Amino acid sequence: MTKIAILDDYQNVALEMAEWRSLPDDATVDVYAEHVFDEDQLAVRLAGYDAVVAMRERTPFPRRLLERLPDLRLLITAGMRNASIDVDAATELGITVCGTEGLPYPTAELTWGLILAIARRVPEEDKATREGRWQVTLGEGLHGKTLGVIGLGRLGSQVAVVGKAFGMEVIAWSQNLTRERADEIGATLVTKDQLLARSDYVTIHLVLSDRTRGLLGTSELSSMKSTAYLINTSRGPIVDEDALVDAIQSGAIAGAGLDVFDQEPLAANHPLRNLDNTVITPHMGYVTVETYKIFYGHALENVQAFLDGAPLRTINEPRNAR
């Protein structure tokens, strides 16, 4: 018998997104919607499973956890990169790690959802209208404003192009960004300090790494306009979260649109939940029907291929595979 666990299926849709019934009769699939933070509880939950399907980086798999799962043979992540999985440890322990393809645009779309929601005060007006009030805020237009894009890769470029369509001035910076790349997208290459000082909206599109962790802290946030907004749909730890809360509370910046946080799901008593000048969403940049059909469809294919002895979309080459 092959036991498969699907983790962090918050919406309880995993079984609808792929034909899991096509697996051999002796395969069982258990779906867990509720996230487990405690590693001891997680080790107990996953004991005895041959394969685990992880949704992005919702559940970390460090070495110490992998060592407590002697039956685990296959670990699948949505996407082809997952910083929360210790791939080196999995390789040493004989665990095959596979990934899936995805879509290049949903997170860029959500970025603009957050920007527009902030600019036109959509959450406040929605709430007021439902309560019987009418036009309680004054929104701001985007035309003529400055959009600062930190990271002009695949996602950042899409965001920049839309900014140009709105009639915004688009400026950009990242550690490796060249003038040629910026010109290609229609953005102006500036320094980080210039971007922070000039932008009305600063949007982050970088991969979390040792180089980008804590990239924006107290000093950087204080250099932004007091009327500016920070948008983060990349990874929470790129911004010092405590410094961000302080900047918003003190009025150093006007507010923020956030889809990512240091710890997810966001704690019930987190101060960001109670700041009116924020729009917060539950890391849903990639969460669309179209994306999930790819993620879970490819995860199913990965399980089938592994059982057939020919793993697909492998991220590692395990030593002495289990």
N, C-alpha and C positions, 0 to 999 in steps of 0.2 A: 504493500500500500504506500502511496505517495501522499504526504500531508502538505498542504499549501496554505499559507496564511497571507491574507491581504490586509495591510495595516492602514490606519488613518483614513478610512473611507468616510469622511465627514458627512457626505450627503447620502450615503447608502446607495450608491449607484454603480459600484464596480461590477456587479453581476449582470447589470443591464448593458454595460458598455462592450462586452465581448461574449462569445459563445463558450463559456467555461464548461458547459455540458459536453463539449466535444473532446474533453480529456478522457483518458482511459477510465473504465468503470471503477478501478481500484484507487482512483485519485479523489481526495476530498479537498474541498476549498472552504476555509473558514474566513469570514470577513469581520474585521474589528473596526468599528466606527469611532470609538472613544480613544483618544490619545492617552498614552501612558508615559508620564515623565520619569517615574522611579525605575532605575535600571534593574533592581532586584525583581520588581513586579514584572517587568518586561521579559526578563530571563525565564521566569516561571511561565509566562504566557506563551513564549515561543519554544519552550522545551518540546522536543519530539517532532518539530516540523522539518521537512526536507527542503522546502523552498519558501522564501518570504518575498512578497512584493511590497516594496516601499514606495510611497508617494513622495517624490522629490526628497527634500531634506527634513521632512516632518519628524522622523524618528532617527536619531543618530545610531550608528553602529561602530563604536570604537573597538579596539582590540579586546579590551576586558570583557565586553559583551559577547563578541564573536567566540571567544575562548570558552564561554559558558554554554555554547550551543553546539554540542558535538554531533548532532544529527543534521545540522544545516549543510546542505550541499550546493544550493543555488540561492543567490541573493540578487533580486532584480530591482533596479531603480528606474523611476520615470525620468527620462532624459539620459544623455550619455555622459553626464558629469555629476558627481554628488560629493561635495566636500565633507559631508557628515559620515561617510563610509570610509573606514580605514582599509583601503584597497590592498595596501601592502600586507596588512595582517591577514586579510582574507586569502591572499595569494599563498602566504606561508601555511595557512591552516587548511588549504585544499578546497576552499570555497570558490566556486565560479561566480563572478559578478557580471551581470549583463545589464544593458540599458535599453532605451527605446528612442525612437525619433520623437519629434514634437513639431510645434508650429512657431514661426518666427514673429508673429504679429500681435497675439493677444495682450501681452504685457504693455506694448506700446499703445494699444488702444485704451487700456485702463489708465495709463499715465495721463492721457488727455481727458478721460473721465474725471480724474481727480482734479486736474487743473481747472476744468470747466465748472465742476461742482464748487470749488473754492471761489473762483472769480465771480460766478453768478449767484452764489449763496444758495445753491440748490437744496442742501439738507434743511437749512433754516426755513426756507420758503415752503418746502414740502410739509414740514411739521406744522407751520403756522396755518397753511391752507386747510389741512386736515382738522385743525382745532377751531376753524371758523374765522380766522384772521386773514387779512389780505394785504399783501405787499408790505412786509415789515423790515426789509433791508434794502440797501442800494448796492447793486452789483457793479463790477468793473469790466470794461471791455479788454480784449487782448490785443487788438490792432494797435500797432505802434509801441507796444511794450517790448521789453528785452527778455528773451528766453536764453538762459545759460544752461548748456548741455554738458554735463561732466561725463565723458565717455561717448565717443562718436563711432561706436561699432554698429553691429546689426540693429540693435534696438534703439540706441541713441540716434542713429541716422534717420530711422523712421519717425521718431518724435520731432527731430529737427525739420524734416520736410513738411510735416503738418504745421509746425510753427510758422514756417515761411508762408504757407497757404493762408494762415490767419492774419498775415500782414505783420508778423512780429520780426524784430531784429534778432537773429540767431547768432550767438557766440558760443564757442566751445573750447574745452580744455580736457586733456588727460595726460598722463605721464609720457605716453608714446605718440600722441597725436601730431601729425605733420600738417604743414600748411596745405600741401597738395590734397590730402584727404579732406580737410575742412573745406577747401575750395570746391571740391567735387560735390559735396553735399549742399553747398550754398551757405556755409557758416563761416564766421570769422574766427580764426585762431587767436586766442588771448592767453594770458597767464592765469593761473588759478586765482590770484588776488584780484586781478581785473574782472574776472568772471563774477566773483562773489560781490564785488563792489558795484557792478553795473546792472546786474540782473534783477528783474522783477519776479521771475520764477526761475529757481535753480532746480534742475531735475537730474537725478543720478542714474547712470547706466553703466555700472562697472561690475566686474566679477569680484567677489569677496576673496581677498588674499592677505598675506602678511603686509603687503605694501598698501592696501586700501583700507584695512581695518582701522577705524578711528580717524579716517581721512579728514572728516569735518568735526572739529571739536569746538570748545568755547571760543578760541581766538578766531577761527574761521567763521563761525556763526555771527560773532559780534561785528565782523567786517561787512556783513550783508546790510542792505537797506532795511530800515525799520518797517518799510511797507512791502517787503519782499516775502515770498513764500518758498518753502523747501518742499520738493516732491521726491519721495523715495519709493521706487518699486523694484529695487535691486535686492539688497540685503540690509537688514537692520544695523549690524555692527559697523557698517561703513561710516555711520554717523554715531558720535558719542551720544547715547540716548539721554543720559542725565543732563548733559549740556544742552541738548535740544529742548527738553522740557523746561529748563531754566530760561532759555532764550525766548520761548513762546510765552511763558508766564510773565516774564519781565517786560515783554514788548520789544525786545531786541530785534525780533522778526515778527511779521504780521501773523504767521501761522504756518501750517504744514499739511500736506496730503501724503498719507503714509499707508503703504500696503504691507510693509515688512517691519519686524521688531526683533529685539535681542532675543527674547524668548517667545515662542509661539506654541500653542495659542496664548494670546495676551492675558496676563494675570487680571483677575476680576477687579483688583484694587489699584490697577496701574493708573498713574495720574493722567496719561493721555486719554483715557476714557472720559475724563471730566473737563477737558479743555474745549471750550466752544469754538475757538478759531482753528480747529483741525477737522479734517475729513479722514477717517481711518477705516480701512477695509481689511479683511482677514486673509492676507496673502493670497489673493485670488487673481493675480495677474495672468496666470496660465490656466485658470480654472474655467474652461468652456467645454461645452459638449464635444466640439470638434477635437479639442486637445485630449480629452479623456478617452475618446474612442481610439485615438492613436496610442496613448499610454497603455491602456488596458488590453487593447488588441495586440500590441506588440509584446506585452508581458505574457499573454497567453501563448503566443507563438514561441516566445523564449522558453517557456516551460515545456511545450511540446517538443521543441528541438533538443532541449537538454535530455529529456527522457529518451529521445531517439539516438542520443550519443553524438549529436552534432550541434553544439550550442551556437546561438545566433547573437549578434551584437555584443560580443564579449568585450569587457573592459580590462580583464586581466587574463593571465594564463596560470592558473593555480598549480602549485607543486603538489604532486601526489593527490590529485583530485579525489574527493571522497566518493 
